[in-house]
């Protein structure tokens, strides 16, 4: 897709439950995509601090110039309009037919029908906006409707999903279904057997039905080892972004069950390991599934959405060349936080306290380097630099490496210092263009996104422990990092870990940065 091509955005909401919940959802003209939030937890002096997030819908209008074309009814407007703008946001109102508020007998909700009507909406938008594809943005069950479209509906029509959808962004979608930490599986079996309020769509039997083309289904049900998170069917997982929530405390009720039944490793409804598609991009944020502190109405969610849809650079980081000490009784973990300059939030946060650290597996027994460990992939948008033309796009990767000793299979705390890491440092990364923009002297020029047009980026990286003074005052100096990848369109550099950790992880331990054009 050309970097300047604008595509419509279609929002698909999540599960509403029974008729009462459906009626409530239908009463909202934008199905919840217009909901925001009004304060964050703690400000200066340990006092609650007012912070207003307007909603992802309003922010797309304000920040990206999108429009809403409803005028009495979205469907009626689309039918009557000869043409519609490409920079528009649409809501897939699939629950309308199942509501009891229209005076007619409500239809029974079925996920496959919602996916079919989503295709009809996309086809109408494509034709009237004159665009090849749309972006899909979905919350919770809405992501499963989108996947049904991509994996079942379009393949059954022998259509290429990539010809209809450019990107899919999901907030807290149960890609692996919904499971409960407690109940020994009884709650899941009861849900799937009774189909209470249609909640069996989160169990493996129904997921297999609507995620698998009919011609490929086994009458006996999902085969052993079938993973509902996988996305066969032709749509590339790298065009999918999964926002994973890690705060169950703010989600009080899930289908009549408290978040305690789902377990701590969740957003209150969806367990962390079920909230993403393997091979897709993802970010972990300390938000709950929905509610006042939910994923959709959060600045964290919106900023990840915005950069995934409209960014021009993809930056991936990985731990490479490290050697874990020869002690099988010690487990190793990494914690990763990522921040982008100019934003008041953390874009990505994988920590032990949030039940999602990065595990550092022991893959070698001969003393050689362990397998590379991906840390985080983020998307940057050069036009969003806070000081346009006066500096590179900057983000900070906060990396902590921790060791935990086991004795006879149990964690031992005899020599343990809680929350004390073997490595705790921040890698400051500046990305500029090859023609002077973002250079150390701040020379004007094209934005860093010029890399998307074929120009190689220039990247500087430094550990905060070596920087004198405040990070905000730091300006990169000296030549940029050397590109270790000769292939066109891919830039790679490797930064040695700070000297203090090298006796532990080896002198060759490095963070590898890979920058590629996006969009």
C-alpha positions in Angstrom: 0.0 0.0 0.0 1.4 3.5 -0.8 2.4 5.4 2.3 0.0 8.2 1.5 -3.1 5.9 0.8 -6.0 6.5 3.1 -8.3 3.6 3.9 -11.6 3.5 5.7 -11.7 2.1 9.3 -14.4 -0.4 10.3 -15.0 -1.0 14.0 -16.4 -4.3 15.3 -17.5 -4.4 18.9 -17.4 -7.3 21.4 -19.8 -9.6 23.1 -23.0 -8.1 24.6 -24.5 -11.1 26.2 -28.3 -11.6 26.5 -31.1 -9.5 24.9 -30.8 -6.8 27.6 -27.1 -6.4 26.9 -27.7 -6.4 23.1 -30.4 -3.7 23.5 -28.0 -1.6 25.4 -25.3 -2.0 22.8 -27.7 -1.1 20.0 -28.8 2.1 21.8 -25.3 3.4 21.3 -24.8 4.9 17.8 -21.2 3.9 17.7 -21.3 0.6 19.7 -18.8 1.9 22.3 -16.0 3.1 20.0 -16.9 6.6 21.2 -16.3 5.9 24.9 -13.4 7.6 26.6 -12.0 7.9 30.1 -11.4 10.8 32.5 -8.6 10.1 34.9 -5.6 8.1 35.6 -4.7 6.4 38.9 -1.8 8.4 40.4 -0.4 11.9 39.8 2.1 14.1 41.6 2.1 13.8 45.3 0.3 10.4 45.2 -3.0 12.2 44.3 -5.4 11.2 41.5 -4.6 13.2 38.4 -7.2 14.3 35.9 -6.4 13.1 32.4 -8.9 13.1 29.6 -8.9 10.5 26.8 -11.6 11.5 24.3 -12.2 8.1 22.8 -10.5 6.3 19.8 -13.3 7.5 17.5 -12.9 11.2 18.3 -9.1 11.0 18.3 -9.2 9.4 14.8 -11.3 12.4 13.7 -9.0 15.0 15.4 -5.6 13.4 14.8 -6.0 11.7 11.4 -8.7 13.7 9.7 -11.3 10.9 9.6 -15.0 11.6 9.2 -18.2 10.0 10.3 -21.0 9.8 7.7 -24.2 8.7 9.3 -26.9 11.4 8.7 -29.9 9.5 10.2 -28.5 6.0 9.7 -25.3 4.5 8.5 -27.0 1.9 6.3 -29.4 4.4 4.7 -26.6 6.8 4.1 -24.4 4.3 2.4 -27.3 3.1 0.2 -28.2 6.6 -0.9 -24.7 8.1 -1.3 -23.1 7.7 -4.8 -19.7 8.2 -3.3 -18.2 8.3 0.2 -14.8 9.6 1.3 -12.0 7.2 2.0 -11.1 8.9 5.3 -14.2 7.6 7.1 -15.0 5.5 10.2 -17.8 2.9 10.0 -19.4 0.8 12.7 -20.4 -2.8 12.0 -23.9 -2.8 13.6 -24.3 -6.6 13.6 -26.3 -6.7 16.8 -29.2 -4.6 15.4 -31.1 -7.6 14.0 -30.9 -9.3 17.4 -32.3 -6.3 19.4 -35.8 -6.2 20.8 -36.1 -2.5 20.6 -37.2 -2.2 16.9 -40.7 -3.5 17.4 -40.0 -6.7 15.4 -39.1 -10.1 16.6 -35.3 -10.2 17.2 -33.2 -12.7 15.3 -31.0 -15.2 17.0 -27.4 -13.9 17.0 -25.0 -16.1 15.1 -21.3 -15.2 14.7 -21.1 -16.5 11.1 -23.9 -14.2 10.1 -22.1 -11.3 11.7 -19.0 -12.1 9.6 -21.1 -12.4 6.5 -22.8 -9.0 7.0 -19.3 -7.6 7.8 -18.2 -8.7 4.3 -21.3 -7.0 2.8 -20.5 -3.8 4.6 -16.8 -3.9 3.4 -17.9 -4.5 -0.2 -20.2 -1.5 -0.1 -17.6 0.7 1.4 -15.0 -0.4 -1.1 -17.2 0.3 -4.0 -18.4 3.7 -2.9 -15.1 5.0 -1.5 -13.1 3.7 -4.4 -10.6 1.9 -2.2 -9.1 -1.6 -2.5 -9.2 -2.5 1.2 -10.3 -1.4 4.7 -8.7 -1.5 8.2 -10.6 -3.6 10.7 -10.5 -2.5 14.4 -12.1 -4.9 16.8 -12.7 -5.4 20.5 -13.0 -8.8 22.2 -15.5 -11.0 20.3 -15.3 -8.5 17.4 -11.9 -9.9 16.6 -13.3 -13.4 16.2 -16.0 -12.0 13.8 -13.1 -10.5 11.8 -11.2 -13.8 11.8 -14.3 -15.7 10.8 -14.4 -13.4 7.8 -10.7 -13.9 7.0 -10.5 -17.6 7.7 -13.9 -19.0 6.7 -16.2 -16.7 4.8 -13.7 -15.3 2.2 -11.8 -18.6 1.7 -15.1 -20.4 1.1 -15.8 -17.9 -1.7 -12.2 -18.5 -3.0 -11.4 -14.9 -2.3 -8.1 -13.6 -1.1 -8.6 -11.9 2.4 -5.8 -9.5 1.7 -7.8 -8.1 -1.2 -10.5 -6.9 1.3 -8.6 -6.1 4.5 -5.3 -4.3 4.9 -4.8 -4.6 8.7 -6.6 -6.1 11.7 -6.1 -4.6 15.1 -7.7 -6.4 18.1 -8.3 -5.2 21.7 -8.4 -8.0 24.1 -9.8 -10.6 21.6 -9.9 -14.2 23.0 -8.1 -15.6 20.0 -7.5 -18.8 22.0 -11.0 -18.8 23.6 -12.0 -18.0 27.1 -10.8 -20.4 29.9 -11.0 -20.3 33.6 -8.1 -20.8 36.0 -10.5 -22.4 38.6 -13.2 -25.0 38.3 -11.2 -27.8 36.8 -12.8 -27.3 33.4 -16.3 -27.7 34.7 -17.3 -24.1 34.0 -16.1 -24.3 30.4 -18.0 -27.6 29.9 -21.2 -26.1 31.4 -20.9 -23.0 29.2 -20.2 -25.0 26.0 -23.0 -27.5 26.7 -25.7 -25.0 27.5 -24.5 -22.2 25.2 -25.8 -19.7 27.8 -26.4 -16.3 26.2 -24.4 -17.6 23.2 -21.1 -17.8 25.2 -20.2 -21.1 23.7 -18.6 -19.1 20.9 -15.6 -18.9 23.2 -15.2 -22.7 23.5 -13.1 -24.9 21.1 -16.1 -26.7 19.4 -17.8 -23.5 18.2 -14.5 -21.8 17.5 -13.5 -24.7 15.2 -16.8 -24.3 13.3 -16.5 -20.6 12.6 -12.7 -20.4 12.1 -12.5 -23.4 9.7 -13.9 -23.5 6.1 -16.7 -26.1 5.9 -14.8 -28.2 3.4 -11.9 -28.6 5.8 -13.9 -29.4 8.9 -13.8 -32.8 10.6 -17.2 -34.0 11.6 -15.7 -35.2 14.9 -14.7 -31.7 15.8 -11.4 -30.0 16.3 -8.5 -32.4 15.9 -6.2 -33.1 18.8 -3.7 -30.2 19.3 -5.8 -27.7 17.3 -4.9 -24.2 18.3 -7.7 -21.6 17.7 -5.1 -18.8 17.8 -3.5 -19.9 14.6 -4.6 -18.0 11.5 -4.5 -20.1 8.3 -6.4 -18.9 5.3 -4.1 -16.6 3.5 -4.2 -13.4 5.7 -0.6 -12.8 6.9 -0.3 -12.6 10.7 2.2 -9.7 10.4 -0.7 -7.6 9.3 -2.4 -8.3 12.7 -1.8 -6.4 15.9 -3.1 -7.8 19.2 -3.4 -5.5 22.2 -3.1 -7.7 25.4 -4.5 -6.5 28.7 -2.7 -7.5 32.0 -4.9 -5.9 34.7 -7.7 -8.2 35.9 -8.5 -6.1 39.0 -10.5 -3.4 37.2 -12.8 -5.9 35.5 -15.4 -6.9 38.0 -17.9 -9.2 36.2 -17.4 -11.6 33.3 -20.5 -13.4 32.1 -21.7 -13.5 35.7 -18.4 -14.6 37.1 -15.8 -12.5 38.9 -12.4 -11.9 37.3 -10.9 -14.1 40.1 -12.3 -17.2 38.3 -10.5 -16.3 35.2 -7.2 -15.9 37.0 -4.5 -13.3 37.6 -2.8 -13.8 34.2 -5.6 -12.1 32.4 -7.4 -8.8 31.6 -10.2 -10.0 33.8 -11.9 -12.0 31.1 -9.3 -13.1 28.6 -6.2 -14.9 29.8 -2.9 -13.4 28.5 -1.9 -16.4 26.6 -5.2 -16.5 24.7 -5.2 -12.8 23.7 -2.9 -13.0 20.7 -2.3 -14.7 17.4 1.1 -16.4 17.0 3.2 -14.5 14.5 1.2 -11.3 15.0 2.5 -8.1 16.5 1.4 -7.4 20.0 1.7 -5.0 22.9 1.0 -5.7 26.6 -0.6 -2.8 28.6 -1.8 -2.8 32.2 -5.5 -2.3 31.4 -8.6 -4.4 31.9 -10.8 -6.0 29.3 -13.4 -3.2 29.4 -14.9 -0.6 31.8 -13.5 2.7 33.0 -9.9 1.4 32.8 -10.5 -0.8 29.7 -8.3 -1.4 26.7 -10.5 0.4 24.1 -10.9 3.6 26.0 -7.3 4.0 26.8 -4.5 6.2 25.5 -2.2 3.1 25.4 -4.6 1.3 23.1 -5.1 4.3 20.8 -1.4 5.1 20.4 -0.6 1.5 19.5 -3.6 1.5 17.1 -2.6 4.8 15.5 1.0 3.8 14.8 0.1 0.4 13.6 -2.4 1.8 11.1 -0.5 4.9 10.0 3.2 4.5 11.0 6.0 4.4 8.5 8.7 2.5 10.5 8.7 -0.8 12.2 11.4 -1.3 14.9 12.1 -4.8 16.3 14.4 -5.6 19.2 15.8 -8.9 20.4 18.4 -10.2 22.9 21.1 -12.0 20.9 24.5 -13.6 21.6 23.8 -14.2 25.3 25.0 -17.2 27.3 23.1 -18.1 30.4 25.3 -19.3 33.3 25.7 -23.0 33.7 23.3 -23.5 36.5 20.1 -25.5 35.9 18.7 -24.3 39.2 18.4 -20.7 38.1 15.6 -19.4 35.9 16.1 -16.2 33.9 13.5 -13.6 32.9 13.5 -10.2 31.2 11.2 -7.3 31.8 10.6 -4.9 28.9 8.9 -1.5 28.8 8.8 0.7 25.8 8.0 4.5 25.7 7.8 6.9 22.7 8.9 10.5 23.1 6.0 12.9 23.4 3.5 10.4 24.8 2.2 10.4 28.4 1.9 6.6 28.5 4.0 3.4 28.3 3.3 1.7 24.9 4.3 -1.8 26.0 4.9 -3.3 29.4 5.9 -6.9 30.1 6.8 -7.4 33.7 6.7 -10.1 36.4 4.4 -8.1 38.5 1.9 -8.1 35.6 2.3 -11.8 35.1 3.9 -11.6 31.7 7.8 -11.3 31.8 9.8 -12.4 28.8 11.2 -15.9 29.6 14.9 -16.5 28.7 14.9 -20.2 27.9 18.0 -22.3 28.2 18.5 -23.7 24.6 22.2 -24.8 24.6 24.0 -27.3 26.7 27.5 -26.8 25.1 28.1 -23.3 26.5 27.3 -21.6 23.2 25.0 -18.6 22.7 21.3 -19.2 23.5 18.6 -18.8 20.9 17.7 -15.2 20.0 14.9 -13.9 22.2 12.5 -11.3 20.7 11.8 -8.4 23.1 9.3 -6.1 21.4 8.3 -4.7 18.1 7.0 -1.1 17.9 5.7 1.1 15.1 6.8 4.7 14.7 5.4 7.6 12.7 8.0 10.2 11.8 5.4 12.9 11.1 4.4 12.6 14.8 7.8 13.7 16.1 7.2 16.3 18.8 9.7 18.7 17.3 9.2 18.3 13.6 12.4 18.7 11.6 14.4 19.4 14.8 15.2 15.8 15.9 14.9 12.1 15.3 12.0 9.9 16.3 13.0 8.6 19.8 11.8 5.7 21.8 13.2 4.1 25.0 13.5 0.4 25.7 13.7 -0.3 29.4 15.3 -3.7 29.9 15.6 -5.6 33.1 17.1 -9.1 33.5 16.3 -11.1 36.6 17.4 -14.4 38.0 15.3 -16.7 40.2 16.9 -19.7 42.0 15.1 -23.0 42.4 15.8 -25.7 44.9 14.2 -29.1 44.3 11.7 -27.4 42.0 10.7 -24.6 44.3 11.8 -21.0 44.3 14.4 -20.3 46.9 14.5 -16.9 48.6 17.6 -17.5 50.8 19.7 -15.1 48.8 16.9 -13.3 47.0 16.4 -9.5 46.8 12.9 -8.9 45.5 12.6 -6.5 42.5 16.4 -6.3 42.3 17.6 -7.0 38.7 20.9 -8.3 37.5 20.5 -5.7 34.7 18.4 -2.6 34.8 19.0 0.0 32.1 17.3 1.9 29.3 18.3 1.9 25.7 17.6 5.2 24.1 17.0 4.8 20.4 16.9 7.7 17.9 15.8 7.1 14.3 16.4 9.7 11.6 16.6 9.7 7.8 19.6 9.4 5.6 19.5 12.9 4.2 20.1 14.9 7.4 16.8 14.9 9.3 17.4 13.9 12.8 21.1 14.2 12.6 23.0 15.1 15.7 23.2 18.7 14.8 19.5 18.9 14.1 19.9 19.8 10.4 16.6 20.1 8.6 15.5 17.6 6.0 13.0 14.9 5.2 11.4 13.0 8.1 12.7 9.6 9.2 9.9 8.0 7.2 11.8 8.7 4.1 13.1 5.2 4.7 9.7 4.0 3.5 10.5 5.5 0.1 13.8 3.5 -0.2 16.2 5.7 1.8 18.0 3.9 4.6 17.4 5.3 8.1 20.1 6.5 10.4 19.9 5.1 14.0 21.7 6.1 17.2 21.4 4.1 20.4 22.9 4.6 23.8 22.4 3.1 27.3 21.0 5.6 29.8 23.7 4.6 32.3 26.3 6.2 30.1 24.4 9.4 29.5 25.3 12.4 31.7 22.4 14.5 32.8 18.6 14.1 32.0 17.5 12.0 29.1 15.3 14.8 27.8 18.4 16.9 27.3 20.4 14.2 25.6 21.2 14.8 21.9 22.9 12.0 19.9 26.4 12.7 18.8 28.9 11.0 16.5 28.2 8.7 13.5 25.0 6.5 13.5 25.2 2.8 14.0 26.6 0.7 11.2 24.0 -1.3 9.1 24.9 -5.0 9.5 22.3 -6.1 6.9 23.2 -5.4 3.3 19.7 -6.3 2.0 17.7 -3.4 0.7 14.7 -2.3 2.9 16.1 -3.9 6.1 18.5 -2.1 8.5 20.1 -3.9 11.5 22.5 -2.9 14.2 23.6 -4.7 17.4 24.3 -2.8 20.7 26.4 -4.6 23.3 24.8 -4.9 26.7 26.3 -2.7 29.5 29.6 -3.9 30.8 28.2 -4.7 34.2 26.1 -7.6 32.9 28.7 -9.1 30.6 30.3 -11.3 33.3 26.8 -12.9 33.7 25.4 -13.1 30.2 28.7 -13.1 28.3 30.8 -10.5 26.4 28.8 -11.1 23.2 25.4 -10.4 24.6 23.7 -7.7 22.6 20.4 -6.0 21.7 19.7 -6.3 18.0 17.6 -3.5 16.4 16.0 -4.1 13.1 14.3 -1.3 11.2 12.1 -1.8 8.2 9.6 0.4 6.3 6.0 0.0 7.3 3.0 0.6 5.1 
